[in-house]
Amino acid sequence: MPDPLQVPIYPQLAYKYQAPRTNQRTGGTTSHKVQVQELDRSAKMSGDSGKSSWPEVVGLSGDAAKQKILADRPDVQVFLVPVGSMVTTDFDTKRVRVFVNTAGYVAEVPNIG
């Protein structure tokens, strides 16, 4: 089994790490375990209205895009992020990142995640 710290991380997968434990009867330890499960993103979106991306807002101002997304999906949080910014790679079904250029206009299609 690969070292759990060397397992590649992919955003479409869920990882669960189990640290080694001592067996009370034998005094031995168990090995590291990493469970990997593929996420079904559509099934994970509770309250999903069917909308998970907004290609129609590309070119709009960031604030106009935020209002449109919130009108379609009031259950999500919308974040305006400058293009090229470092962001986490975790998948959050209640988050939409809107990447805006230096002029404040949407530069990429916003998606759930």
MODELLER restraints for C-alpha pairs under 7 A, 6 or more apart:
rsr = mdl.restraints
at = mdl.atoms
rsr.add(forms.Gaussian(group=physical.xy_distance, feature=features.Distance(at['CA:4:A'], at['CA:34:A']), mean=6.30, stdev=0.5))
rsr.add(forms.Gaussian(group=physical.xy_distance, feature=features.Distance(at['CA:11:A'], at['CA:89:A']), mean=6.17, stdev=0.5))
rsr.add(forms.Gaussian(group=physical.xy_distance, feature=features.Distance(at['CA:11:A'], at['CA:90:A']), mean=5.96, stdev=0.5))
rsr.add(forms.Gaussian(group=physical.xy_distance, feature=features.Distance(at['CA:11:A'], at['CA:91:A']), mean=6.40, stdev=0.5))
rsr.add(forms.Gaussian(group=physical.xy_distance, feature=features.Distance(at['CA:12:A'], at['CA:38:A']), mean=6.19, stdev=0.5))
rsr.add(forms.Gaussian(group=physical.xy_distance, feature=features.Distance(at['CA:12:A'], at['CA:39:A']), mean=5.68, stdev=0.5))
rsr.add(forms.Gaussian(group=physical.xy_distance, feature=features.Distance(at['CA:13:A'], at['CA:36:A']), mean=6.53, stdev=0.5))
rsr.add(forms.Gaussian(group=physical.xy_distance, feature=features.Distance(at['CA:13:A'], at['CA:37:A']), mean=5.59, stdev=0.5))
rsr.add(forms.Gaussian(group=physical.xy_distance, feature=features.Distance(at['CA:13:A'], at['CA:38:A']), mean=4.44, stdev=0.5))
rsr.add(forms.Gaussian(group=physical.xy_distance, feature=features.Distance(at['CA:13:A'], at['CA:39:A']), mean=5.44, stdev=0.5))
rsr.add(forms.Gaussian(group=physical.xy_distance, feature=features.Distance(at['CA:14:A'], at['CA:36:A']), mean=5.76, stdev=0.5))
rsr.add(forms.Gaussian(group=physical.xy_distance, feature=features.Distance(at['CA:14:A'], at['CA:37:A']), mean=5.16, stdev=0.5))
rsr.add(forms.Gaussian(group=physical.xy_distance, feature=features.Distance(at['CA:14:A'], at['CA:38:A']), mean=6.14, stdev=0.5))
rsr.add(forms.Gaussian(group=physical.xy_distance, feature=features.Distance(at['CA:14:A'], at['CA:39:A']), mean=6.31, stdev=0.5))
rsr.add(forms.Gaussian(group=physical.xy_distance, feature=features.Distance(at['CA:15:A'], at['CA:34:A']), mean=6.75, stdev=0.5))
rsr.add(forms.Gaussian(group=physical.xy_distance, feature=features.Distance(at['CA:15:A'], at['CA:35:A']), mean=5.72, stdev=0.5))
rsr.add(forms.Gaussian(group=physical.xy_distance, feature=features.Distance(at['CA:15:A'], at['CA:36:A']), mean=4.88, stdev=0.5))
rsr.add(forms.Gaussian(group=physical.xy_distance, feature=features.Distance(at['CA:15:A'], at['CA:37:A']), mean=6.64, stdev=0.5))
rsr.add(forms.Gaussian(group=physical.xy_distance, feature=features.Distance(at['CA:16:A'], at['CA:34:A']), mean=5.64, stdev=0.5))
rsr.add(forms.Gaussian(group=physical.xy_distance, feature=features.Distance(at['CA:16:A'], at['CA:35:A']), mean=5.05, stdev=0.5))
rsr.add(forms.Gaussian(group=physical.xy_distance, feature=features.Distance(at['CA:16:A'], at['CA:36:A']), mean=6.66, stdev=0.5))
rsr.add(forms.Gaussian(group=physical.xy_distance, feature=features.Distance(at['CA:17:A'], at['CA:33:A']), mean=5.91, stdev=0.5))
rsr.add(forms.Gaussian(group=physical.xy_distance, feature=features.Distance(at['CA:17:A'], at['CA:34:A']), mean=4.62, stdev=0.5))
rsr.add(forms.Gaussian(group=physical.xy_distance, feature=features.Distance(at['CA:17:A'], at['CA:35:A']), mean=6.51, stdev=0.5))
rsr.add(forms.Gaussian(group=physical.xy_distance, feature=features.Distance(at['CA:18:A'], at['CA:32:A']), mean=6.04, stdev=0.5))
rsr.add(forms.Gaussian(group=physical.xy_distance, feature=features.Distance(at['CA:18:A'], at['CA:33:A']), mean=5.08, stdev=0.5))
rsr.add(forms.Gaussian(group=physical.xy_distance, feature=features.Distance(at['CA:18:A'], at['CA:34:A']), mean=6.30, stdev=0.5))
rsr.add(forms.Gaussian(group=physical.xy_distance, feature=features.Distance(at['CA:19:A'], at['CA:32:A']), mean=5.39, stdev=0.5))
rsr.add(forms.Gaussian(group=physical.xy_distance, feature=features.Distance(at['CA:19:A'], at['CA:33:A']), mean=6.85, stdev=0.5))
rsr.add(forms.Gaussian(group=physical.xy_distance, feature=features.Distance(at['CA:20:A'], at['CA:29:A']), mean=6.21, stdev=0.5))
rsr.add(forms.Gaussian(group=physical.xy_distance, feature=features.Distance(at['CA:20:A'], at['CA:30:A']), mean=5.08, stdev=0.5))
rsr.add(forms.Gaussian(group=physical.xy_distance, feature=features.Distance(at['CA:20:A'], at['CA:31:A']), mean=5.21, stdev=0.5))
rsr.add(forms.Gaussian(group=physical.xy_distance, feature=features.Distance(at['CA:20:A'], at['CA:32:A']), mean=5.11, stdev=0.5))
rsr.add(forms.Gaussian(group=physical.xy_distance, feature=features.Distance(at['CA:21:A'], at['CA:29:A']), mean=5.28, stdev=0.5))
rsr.add(forms.Gaussian(group=physical.xy_distance, feature=features.Distance(at['CA:21:A'], at['CA:30:A']), mean=5.40, stdev=0.5))
rsr.add(forms.Gaussian(group=physical.xy_distance, feature=features.Distance(at['CA:22:A'], at['CA:28:A']), mean=5.60, stdev=0.5))
rsr.add(forms.Gaussian(group=physical.xy_distance, feature=features.Distance(at['CA:22:A'], at['CA:29:A']), mean=4.25, stdev=0.5))
rsr.add(forms.Gaussian(group=physical.xy_distance, feature=features.Distance(at['CA:22:A'], at['CA:30:A']), mean=6.48, stdev=0.5))
rsr.add(forms.Gaussian(group=physical.xy_distance, feature=features.Distance(at['CA:23:A'], at['CA:29:A']), mean=5.74, stdev=0.5))
rsr.add(forms.Gaussian(group=physical.xy_distance, feature=features.Distance(at['CA:44:A'], at['CA:93:A']), mean=6.94, stdev=0.5))
rsr.add(forms.Gaussian(group=physical.xy_distance, feature=features.Distance(at['CA:45:A'], at['CA:93:A']), mean=5.51, stdev=0.5))
rsr.add(forms.Gaussian(group=physical.xy_distance, feature=features.Distance(at['CA:49:A'], at['CA:73:A']), mean=6.89, stdev=0.5))
rsr.add(forms.Gaussian(group=physical.xy_distance, feature=features.Distance(at['CA:52:A'], at['CA:111:A']), mean=5.71, stdev=0.5))
rsr.add(forms.Gaussian(group=physical.xy_distance, feature=features.Distance(at['CA:52:A'], at['CA:112:A']), mean=5.24, stdev=0.5))
rsr.add(forms.Gaussian(group=physical.xy_distance, feature=features.Distance(at['CA:53:A'], at['CA:109:A']), mean=6.83, stdev=0.5))
rsr.add(forms.Gaussian(group=physical.xy_distance, feature=features.Distance(at['CA:53:A'], at['CA:110:A']), mean=5.61, stdev=0.5))
rsr.add(forms.Gaussian(group=physical.xy_distance, feature=features.Distance(at['CA:53:A'], at['CA:111:A']), mean=4.26, stdev=0.5))
rsr.add(forms.Gaussian(group=physical.xy_distance, feature=features.Distance(at['CA:53:A'], at['CA:112:A']), mean=6.36, stdev=0.5))
rsr.add(forms.Gaussian(group=physical.xy_distance, feature=features.Distance(at['CA:54:A'], at['CA:109:A']), mean=5.97, stdev=0.5))
rsr.add(forms.Gaussian(group=physical.xy_distance, feature=features.Distance(at['CA:54:A'], at['CA:110:A']), mean=5.53, stdev=0.5))
rsr.add(forms.Gaussian(group=physical.xy_distance, feature=features.Distance(at['CA:54:A'], at['CA:111:A']), mean=6.64, stdev=0.5))
rsr.add(forms.Gaussian(group=physical.xy_distance, feature=features.Distance(at['CA:55:A'], at['CA:109:A']), mean=4.93, stdev=0.5))
rsr.add(forms.Gaussian(group=physical.xy_distance, feature=features.Distance(at['CA:55:A'], at['CA:110:A']), mean=6.94, stdev=0.5))
rsr.add(forms.Gaussian(group=physical.xy_distance, feature=features.Distance(at['CA:57:A'], at['CA:65:A']), mean=5.42, stdev=0.5))
rsr.add(forms.Gaussian(group=physical.xy_distance, feature=features.Distance(at['CA:57:A'], at['CA:106:A']), mean=6.85, stdev=0.5))
rsr.add(forms.Gaussian(group=physical.xy_distance, feature=features.Distance(at['CA:58:A'], at['CA:106:A']), mean=4.93, stdev=0.5))
rsr.add(forms.Gaussian(group=physical.xy_distance, feature=features.Distance(at['CA:58:A'], at['CA:107:A']), mean=5.90, stdev=0.5))
rsr.add(forms.Gaussian(group=physical.xy_distance, feature=features.Distance(at['CA:58:A'], at['CA:108:A']), mean=6.17, stdev=0.5))
rsr.add(forms.Gaussian(group=physical.xy_distance, feature=features.Distance(at['CA:58:A'], at['CA:109:A']), mean=6.00, stdev=0.5))
rsr.add(forms.Gaussian(group=physical.xy_distance, feature=features.Distance(at['CA:59:A'], at['CA:105:A']), mean=5.57, stdev=0.5))
rsr.add(forms.Gaussian(group=physical.xy_distance, feature=features.Distance(at['CA:59:A'], at['CA:106:A']), mean=5.10, stdev=0.5))
rsr.add(forms.Gaussian(group=physical.xy_distance, feature=features.Distance(at['CA:59:A'], at['CA:107:A']), mean=6.44, stdev=0.5))
rsr.add(forms.Gaussian(group=physical.xy_distance, feature=features.Distance(at['CA:60:A'], at['CA:105:A']), mean=5.46, stdev=0.5))
rsr.add(forms.Gaussian(group=physical.xy_distance, feature=features.Distance(at['CA:60:A'], at['CA:106:A']), mean=5.71, stdev=0.5))
rsr.add(forms.Gaussian(group=physical.xy_distance, feature=features.Distance(at['CA:61:A'], at['CA:104:A']), mean=5.81, stdev=0.5))
rsr.add(forms.Gaussian(group=physical.xy_distance, feature=features.Distance(at['CA:61:A'], at['CA:105:A']), mean=4.27, stdev=0.5))
rsr.add(forms.Gaussian(group=physical.xy_distance, feature=features.Distance(at['CA:61:A'], at['CA:106:A']), mean=6.07, stdev=0.5))
rsr.add(forms.Gaussian(group=physical.xy_distance, feature=features.Distance(at['CA:62:A'], at['CA:80:A']), mean=6.55, stdev=0.5))
rsr.add(forms.Gaussian(group=physical.xy_distance, feature=features.Distance(at['CA:62:A'], at['CA:100:A']), mean=6.29, stdev=0.5))
rsr.add(forms.Gaussian(group=physical.xy_distance, feature=features.Distance(at['CA:62:A'], at['CA:104:A']), mean=5.80, stdev=0.5))
rsr.add(forms.Gaussian(group=physical.xy_distance, feature=features.Distance(at['CA:62:A'], at['CA:105:A']), mean=5.39, stdev=0.5))
rsr.add(forms.Gaussian(group=physical.xy_distance, feature=features.Distance(at['CA:62:A'], at['CA:106:A']), mean=5.66, stdev=0.5))
rsr.add(forms.Gaussian(group=physical.xy_distance, feature=features.Distance(at['CA:66:A'], at['CA:78:A']), mean=6.21, stdev=0.5))
rsr.add(forms.Gaussian(group=physical.xy_distance, feature=features.Distance(at['CA:75:A'], at['CA:94:A']), mean=6.69, stdev=0.5))
rsr.add(forms.Gaussian(group=physical.xy_distance, feature=features.Distance(at['CA:76:A'], at['CA:94:A']), mean=4.35, stdev=0.5))
rsr.add(forms.Gaussian(group=physical.xy_distance, feature=features.Distance(at['CA:76:A'], at['CA:95:A']), mean=5.38, stdev=0.5))
rsr.add(forms.Gaussian(group=physical.xy_distance, feature=features.Distance(at['CA:76:A'], at['CA:96:A']), mean=6.85, stdev=0.5))
rsr.add(forms.Gaussian(group=physical.xy_distance, feature=features.Distance(at['CA:77:A'], at['CA:94:A']), mean=5.99, stdev=0.5))
rsr.add(forms.Gaussian(group=physical.xy_distance, feature=features.Distance(at['CA:77:A'], at['CA:95:A']), mean=4.90, stdev=0.5))
rsr.add(forms.Gaussian(group=physical.xy_distance, feature=features.Distance(at['CA:77:A'], at['CA:96:A']), mean=6.20, stdev=0.5))
rsr.add(forms.Gaussian(group=physical.xy_distance, feature=features.Distance(at['CA:78:A'], at['CA:95:A']), mean=5.99, stdev=0.5))
rsr.add(forms.Gaussian(group=physical.xy_distance, feature=features.Distance(at['CA:78:A'], at['CA:96:A']), mean=4.83, stdev=0.5))
rsr.add(forms.Gaussian(group=physical.xy_distance, feature=features.Distance(at['CA:78:A'], at['CA:97:A']), mean=5.91, stdev=0.5))
rsr.add(forms.Gaussian(group=physical.xy_distance, feature=features.Distance(at['CA:79:A'], at['CA:96:A']), mean=6.29, stdev=0.5))
rsr.add(forms.Gaussian(group=physical.xy_distance, feature=features.Distance(at['CA:79:A'], at['CA:97:A']), mean=4.89, stdev=0.5))
rsr.add(forms.Gaussian(group=physical.xy_distance, feature=features.Distance(at['CA:79:A'], at['CA:98:A']), mean=5.95, stdev=0.5))
rsr.add(forms.Gaussian(group=physical.xy_distance, feature=features.Distance(at['CA:80:A'], at['CA:97:A']), mean=6.08, stdev=0.5))
rsr.add(forms.Gaussian(group=physical.xy_distance, feature=features.Distance(at['CA:80:A'], at['CA:98:A']), mean=4.84, stdev=0.5))
rsr.add(forms.Gaussian(group=physical.xy_distance, feature=features.Distance(at['CA:80:A'], at['CA:99:A']), mean=6.07, stdev=0.5))
rsr.add(forms.Gaussian(group=physical.xy_distance, feature=features.Distance(at['CA:80:A'], at['CA:100:A']), mean=6.70, stdev=0.5))
rsr.add(forms.Gaussian(group=physical.xy_distance, feature=features.Distance(at['CA:81:A'], at['CA:97:A']), mean=6.51, stdev=0.5))
rsr.add(forms.Gaussian(group=physical.xy_distance, feature=features.Distance(at['CA:81:A'], at['CA:98:A']), mean=5.86, stdev=0.5))
rsr.add(forms.Gaussian(group=physical.xy_distance, feature=features.Distance(at['CA:81:A'], at['CA:99:A']), mean=4.81, stdev=0.5))
rsr.add(forms.Gaussian(group=physical.xy_distance, feature=features.Distance(at['CA:81:A'], at['CA:100:A']), mean=6.03, stdev=0.5))
rsr.add(forms.Gaussian(group=physical.xy_distance, feature=features.Distance(at['CA:82:A'], at['CA:99:A']), mean=5.43, stdev=0.5))
rsr.add(forms.Gaussian(group=physical.xy_distance, feature=features.Distance(at['CA:82:A'], at['CA:100:A']), mean=5.00, stdev=0.5))
rsr.add(forms.Gaussian(group=physical.xy_distance, feature=features.Distance(at['CA:82:A'], at['CA:101:A']), mean=5.97, stdev=0.5))
rsr.add(forms.Gaussian(group=physical.xy_distance, feature=features.Distance(at['CA:83:A'], at['CA:99:A']), mean=5.17, stdev=0.5))
rsr.add(forms.Gaussian(group=physical.xy_distance, feature=features.Distance(at['CA:83:A'], at['CA:100:A']), mean=5.61, stdev=0.5))
rsr.add(forms.Gaussian(group=physical.xy_distance, feature=features.Distance(at['CA:83:A'], at['CA:101:A']), mean=5.64, stdev=0.5))
rsr.add(forms.Gaussian(group=physical.xy_distance, feature=features.Distance(at['CA:91:A'], at['CA:113:A']), mean=4.66, stdev=0.5))
rsr.add(forms.Gaussian(group=physical.xy_distance, feature=features.Distance(at['CA:92:A'], at['CA:113:A']), mean=4.65, stdev=0.5))
rsr.add(forms.Gaussian(group=physical.xy_distance, feature=features.Distance(at['CA:93:A'], at['CA:112:A']), mean=5.98, stdev=0.5))
rsr.add(forms.Gaussian(group=physical.xy_distance, feature=features.Distance(at['CA:93:A'], at['CA:113:A']), mean=5.44, stdev=0.5))
rsr.add(forms.Gaussian(group=physical.xy_distance, feature=features.Distance(at['CA:95:A'], at['CA:112:A']), mean=5.76, stdev=0.5))
rsr.add(forms.Gaussian(group=physical.xy_distance, feature=features.Distance(at['CA:95:A'], at['CA:113:A']), mean=5.44, stdev=0.5))
rsr.add(forms.Gaussian(group=physical.xy_distance, feature=features.Distance(at['CA:96:A'], at['CA:110:A']), mean=6.41, stdev=0.5))
rsr.add(forms.Gaussian(group=physical.xy_distance, feature=features.Distance(at['CA:96:A'], at['CA:111:A']), mean=5.68, stdev=0.5))
rsr.add(forms.Gaussian(group=physical.xy_distance, feature=features.Distance(at['CA:96:A'], at['CA:112:A']), mean=4.77, stdev=0.5))
rsr.add(forms.Gaussian(group=physical.xy_distance, feature=features.Distance(at['CA:96:A'], at['CA:113:A']), mean=5.88, stdev=0.5))
rsr.add(forms.Gaussian(group=physical.xy_distance, feature=features.Distance(at['CA:97:A'], at['CA:110:A']), mean=5.99, stdev=0.5))
rsr.add(forms.Gaussian(group=physical.xy_distance, feature=features.Distance(at['CA:97:A'], at['CA:111:A']), mean=6.84, stdev=0.5))
rsr.add(forms.Gaussian(group=physical.xy_distance, feature=features.Distance(at['CA:98:A'], at['CA:106:A']), mean=6.61, stdev=0.5))
rsr.add(forms.Gaussian(group=physical.xy_distance, feature=features.Distance(at['CA:98:A'], at['CA:110:A']), mean=5.16, stdev=0.5))
rsr.add(forms.Gaussian(group=physical.xy_distance, feature=features.Distance(at['CA:99:A'], at['CA:106:A']), mean=5.78, stdev=0.5))
rsr.add(forms.Gaussian(group=physical.xy_distance, feature=features.Distance(at['CA:99:A'], at['CA:107:A']), mean=5.89, stdev=0.5))
rsr.add(forms.Gaussian(group=physical.xy_distance, feature=features.Distance(at['CA:99:A'], at['CA:108:A']), mean=5.90, stdev=0.5))
rsr.add(forms.Gaussian(group=physical.xy_distance, feature=features.Distance(at['CA:100:A'], at['CA:106:A']), mean=4.36, stdev=0.5))
rsr.add(forms.Gaussian(group=physical.xy_distance, feature=features.Distance(at['CA:100:A'], at['CA:107:A']), mean=5.28, stdev=0.5))
rsr.add(forms.Gaussian(group=physical.xy_distance, feature=features.Distance(at['CA:101:A'], at['CA:107:A']), mean=5.83, stdev=0.5))
